[in-house]
Amino acid sequence: MPFDSSTLPPSPHPVAGSSAAPLGRARHASLLGAMVIWIAALALLAGPPAAHAQMLTYTRALMTTPSFNESSQAYQLEYRQGLFDGFSASIDYLNEGHIAEHHRDGYAFEFSYRLPILPHQRLYLAASAGPYYFFDTYRGSTDVHEVAPLVALTAYGALKGKWFWSATATRINPKSDFRANMFGIGLGYWLGKDAYSPTEELPGLFGSTKPGKTSDEITVFGVFSVINVAKSPHSLGSSVEYRHRFARHVEGTVTYIYEGDPRVARRSGLAVQAWPVRSAICPQLEIGIGLGTYWFIDRRHVRTPGQNANAALGGLVSTMISYHFTPTWFGALIWDRVITDYNRDADIWRFGIGRKL
């Protein structure tokens, strides 16, 4: 049955100790914050290859919130790029788990300063701060988008070879959503070369040996989509993507996506994205981050008064990993987050086989 967006519950009330900004001002601030984070990510990943250390870290954490006196399991994935003299920057994905009818995750851009504690044992302490653009699914039907300040304190220590451990304490302070603390233990891998990494040359995100030639690719995907509402309705779909490499680490895509029919939405449309990409660990393996717009038609969305069609424009944020089996053929996995303004945000996983043209 088609759903009526007018029957959806209102946005969540502010939690105790917080104040809500007017909707229009908050929405503009949220969009501006998201743009800042993703422009910074583009600059970070597409920066000069002479930059310093690169690190990938996966962290499992416990999230607690003083707003509700609850806790949840959480995790974080981070790419960090050294800049100069102990300074670094990172792009992070955080999933804070489930508490009190909230399911919150999002992306952060952090600046950090690292102090050597025991440099010969590669033990360091880093302080970080930056904006966090989050998506909070509230009561299973309302999607809240906001930018919040984030601060963190992290200890790093060497394990074996290029592997290291980390311990992190993070504080998130939204203006009109619940506040959170995260305490986590992580496992990381050095991707690049700097003064504190092993002396041999390390393959990494900024160490790609691929020539800076333009190229074209076509990829066909199977799709698994989940709408971020109560009971997580899901469906199977399909997608076709054309990708063009403009420069050594910059690509663009035009993608047709059919999300299937998960009952509460039935969308299909065209997405255009820009992608900074890097080779990681080995030349055949690539990772990338995509940001762009998604023009779609939702055949289950009831038109608002004065609306002539069910077409809409949303945001699309993506992460990609691909592996080249041969110089021509490759496999790809892409995770998309669809950002909407009518409480139908979605996660889309695309599994595909592609060919260089």
C-alpha positions in Angstrom: 0.0 0.0 0.0 1.3 3.5 -0.7 2.3 5.4 2.3 1.3 8.9 3.1 4.2 11.1 4.3 1.8 13.4 6.1 1.1 10.6 8.6 4.7 10.2 9.6 5.6 11.2 13.2 7.2 14.5 13.8 10.9 15.0 14.3 12.1 13.8 17.7 11.9 16.2 20.6 15.3 17.5 22.0 16.7 15.4 24.7 17.2 16.8 28.2 19.9 19.4 28.4 19.8 20.3 24.7 18.1 22.9 22.6 16.7 22.6 19.0 17.5 25.1 16.3 14.7 26.1 13.9 14.2 23.5 11.2 15.2 25.7 8.3 18.4 27.0 9.9 19.3 23.5 11.2 18.8 22.0 7.8 21.0 24.5 6.1 23.7 24.1 8.7 23.5 20.3 8.3 23.9 20.5 4.5 26.8 23.0 4.9 28.5 20.8 7.4 28.1 17.7 5.2 29.6 19.6 2.2 32.6 20.7 4.4 33.3 17.1 5.5 33.1 15.7 2.0 35.2 18.5 0.3 37.8 17.9 3.0 37.6 14.1 2.3 38.1 14.7 -1.4 41.1 16.9 -0.7 42.5 14.4 1.7 42.3 11.4 -0.5 43.2 13.2 -3.7 46.1 15.0 -2.2 49.8 14.9 -3.3 51.5 11.5 -3.2 54.4 13.0 -1.2 52.2 13.2 1.9 53.2 11.2 5.0 51.8 8.2 6.8 48.6 6.5 6.0 46.7 4.3 8.3 43.5 2.2 8.2 41.9 1.3 11.6 38.9 -0.7 12.6 37.6 -0.1 16.2 35.1 -2.0 18.3 33.6 0.3 21.0 31.1 0.6 23.8 28.8 3.7 23.3 27.2 5.2 26.4 24.9 8.2 26.6 24.2 10.4 29.6 21.0 11.6 27.9 19.3 8.2 28.4 21.7 6.3 30.8 22.0 3.5 28.2 24.8 1.8 26.3 25.3 -0.1 23.0 27.9 -1.9 21.0 29.5 0.4 18.3 32.2 0.4 15.7 34.4 2.8 13.7 36.3 2.6 10.5 39.0 5.3 10.0 41.4 6.3 7.2 44.1 8.7 8.6 46.6 10.7 6.6 49.7 12.3 8.1 50.3 16.0 7.2 53.4 17.5 8.9 55.2 17.6 12.3 52.8 15.4 14.2 49.6 16.7 12.6 47.2 14.4 10.7 43.7 14.4 9.3 41.2 11.5 9.0 37.8 10.6 7.5 35.8 8.2 9.7 32.6 6.2 9.6 31.0 5.7 13.0 28.1 3.4 13.8 26.8 4.1 17.4 24.5 1.1 17.6 20.9 1.2 19.0 19.6 3.0 22.1 16.3 4.4 23.2 14.6 4.2 19.8 17.6 5.8 18.1 19.9 4.2 15.5 22.7 6.7 14.7 25.7 6.6 12.4 27.6 9.0 10.2 30.8 10.4 8.9 33.4 12.6 10.6 36.4 14.6 9.5 39.0 15.1 12.2 42.3 17.0 12.6 44.7 15.5 15.1 48.0 16.2 16.8 50.2 13.2 17.8 52.7 13.2 20.7 55.4 10.5 21.0 55.2 8.8 24.4 57.7 6.0 23.8 58.9 6.7 20.2 61.3 3.7 20.0 58.4 1.4 20.8 56.1 3.4 18.5 53.7 4.4 21.3 51.9 7.7 20.7 49.0 9.7 22.1 46.8 11.8 19.7 44.1 14.4 20.4 41.5 14.9 17.6 38.5 17.2 16.9 36.2 17.8 14.0 32.6 17.8 12.6 30.5 14.7 12.6 27.6 14.5 10.1 25.2 11.9 11.3 22.0 10.1 10.3 19.7 9.2 13.3 16.7 6.9 12.6 14.3 7.8 15.4 11.4 5.5 16.4 11.9 3.6 13.2 10.4 6.2 10.9 12.0 9.7 11.3 15.4 10.4 9.7 17.3 13.2 11.6 20.4 14.7 9.8 22.7 17.0 11.8 26.3 18.1 12.2 27.8 17.7 15.7 31.2 18.5 17.2 33.4 15.5 18.0 36.5 15.2 20.1 38.7 12.2 20.7 41.8 11.0 22.5 43.7 8.0 21.0 46.7 5.9 22.0 48.6 4.0 19.3 51.1 1.2 19.8 53.1 -1.2 17.6 52.3 -4.8 17.1 54.2 -6.8 14.4 55.4 -5.5 11.1 52.9 -2.9 9.7 50.1 -3.8 12.3 49.3 -1.6 15.3 46.7 -1.4 18.1 44.7 1.7 19.2 42.6 2.7 22.2 40.2 5.6 21.7 37.8 7.7 23.9 35.4 9.8 21.8 32.8 12.5 22.8 29.9 13.5 20.5 27.9 16.6 21.5 24.9 17.2 19.1 22.8 20.3 19.6 19.4 18.7 19.4 20.1 14.9 19.6 21.5 12.7 22.3 25.1 13.1 23.5 27.4 10.1 23.4 30.7 8.7 24.7 32.5 5.9 22.9 35.4 3.8 24.3 37.0 1.4 21.9 39.9 -0.9 21.1 41.1 -1.0 17.5 43.4 -2.9 15.1 45.2 -0.9 12.3 47.5 -1.3 9.4 50.1 1.1 8.0 49.5 1.9 4.3 52.2 4.5 3.7 55.7 5.5 4.7 56.7 8.1 7.3 59.4 8.6 9.8 57.8 6.2 12.3 56.8 3.4 10.1 59.1 0.5 9.0 62.0 1.7 6.7 61.0 -0.3 3.6 58.7 1.3 1.1 55.1 0.6 2.0 52.3 0.2 -0.7 49.5 2.5 0.3 46.7 4.8 -0.7 49.2 7.5 -1.8 51.6 4.9 -3.2 49.7 3.8 -6.3 52.0 2.8 -9.2 49.2 3.0 -11.7 49.9 5.6 -14.4 47.7 8.6 -14.5 45.9 7.6 -17.7 42.2 8.2 -18.3 40.1 5.1 -18.6 36.4 3.9 -18.9 34.6 1.1 -17.1 31.2 -0.5 -17.2 30.0 -2.5 -14.2 26.8 -4.5 -13.7 25.6 -4.9 -10.1 23.1 -6.9 -8.1 21.5 -4.8 -5.4 20.4 -5.4 -1.9 18.6 -2.4 -0.4 17.3 -1.6 3.1 15.0 1.3 4.0 16.0 2.8 7.4 12.6 2.5 9.1 11.0 0.1 11.5 11.7 -3.6 10.7 14.2 -2.6 8.1 12.2 -3.5 5.0 14.5 -4.7 2.2 14.5 -5.9 -1.4 16.7 -7.0 -4.3 17.3 -4.8 -7.3 19.9 -4.0 -10.0 22.3 -1.3 -11.1 24.5 -0.4 -14.1 27.4 2.0 -13.7 29.7 3.9 -16.1 33.0 5.1 -14.6 35.5 7.5 -16.1 39.0 8.2 -14.7 39.8 11.9 -15.1 43.2 11.8 -13.4 45.4 9.4 -11.4 43.2 9.5 -8.3 39.9 11.2 -9.4 37.0 9.4 -11.1 33.4 10.2 -11.9 30.4 7.9 -12.3 26.9 7.9 -13.8 24.8 5.2 -12.3 21.3 3.8 -12.9 19.9 2.2 -9.7 16.8 0.2 -9.2 16.3 -0.4 -5.4 13.7 -3.0 -5.8 10.3 -3.0 -3.9 10.7 -3.0 -0.1 7.1 -2.0 0.2 7.5 1.4 1.9 9.4 2.8 -1.1 9.9 1.7 -4.7 12.7 3.9 -6.2 14.8 4.0 -9.3 16.9 6.7 -10.7 20.1 8.2 -11.9 23.1 9.1 -9.7 26.1 11.3 -10.6 29.1 11.2 -8.3 32.8 12.3 -7.9 35.2 9.7 -6.5 38.7 10.1 -5.0 40.3 6.6 -5.3 43.5 4.9 -4.1 45.3 1.6 -4.5 45.5 -0.1 -1.1 47.9 -2.8 0.1 48.4 -4.1 -3.4 48.1 -2.6 -6.9 45.0 -4.7 -7.8 43.0 -3.5 -4.8 41.3 -0.1 -4.9 39.2 1.8 -2.4 37.3 5.0 -2.9 34.7 7.5 -1.5 31.9 8.8 -3.7 29.8 11.9 -3.2 27.0 13.1 -5.4 23.3 13.5 -6.2 20.6 10.9 -6.9 17.6 11.9 -9.0 15.0 9.3 -8.4 11.3 8.4 -8.8 9.5 6.8 -5.8 6.3 5.1 -7.0 5.1 4.5 -3.5 5.5 8.1 -2.3 2.2 10.0 -2.1 2.4 13.4 -3.9 2.2 16.5 -1.8 -0.3 19.3 -2.9 1.0 21.0 -6.0 3.5 18.3 -6.8 3.2 17.1 -10.4 5.4 14.0 -10.2 7.0 11.6 -7.7 10.5 12.7 -8.8 12.9 14.0 -6.2 16.6 14.8 -5.7 18.6 13.3 -2.8 22.1 12.9 -1.7 24.2 9.8 -2.3 27.3 9.0 -0.2 29.3 5.8 -1.2 32.3 3.7 -0.3 33.9 1.3 -2.7 36.3 -1.6 -2.8 37.3 -3.3 -6.1 39.8 -6.0 -7.1 41.2 -6.5 -10.6 41.4 -10.2 -11.5 43.0 -9.3 -14.8 44.0 -6.1 -16.5 40.5 -6.0 -18.0 38.1 -7.6 -15.6 37.4 -6.7 -11.9 34.9 -7.2 -9.1 33.4 -4.4 -7.1 31.5 -3.9 -3.8 29.9 -0.5 -3.2 27.9 0.6 -0.1 25.6 3.6 -0.8 23.8 5.7 1.8 20.7 7.5 0.2 19.9 10.8 1.9 16.3 11.9 1.6 14.1 14.7 3.1 11.0 12.5 3.6 12.2 9.9 6.2 13.1 7.3 3.6 16.9 7.1 3.9 18.3 3.8 2.7 21.4 1.7 2.6 22.2 0.0 -0.7 24.8 -2.7 -1.2 25.9 -3.3 -4.8 27.9 -6.4 -5.8 29.2 -6.3 -9.3 31.4 -7.5 -12.1 33.0 -4.9 -14.4 35.1 -4.5 -17.5 37.5 -1.8 -18.7 36.6 -0.5 -22.1 
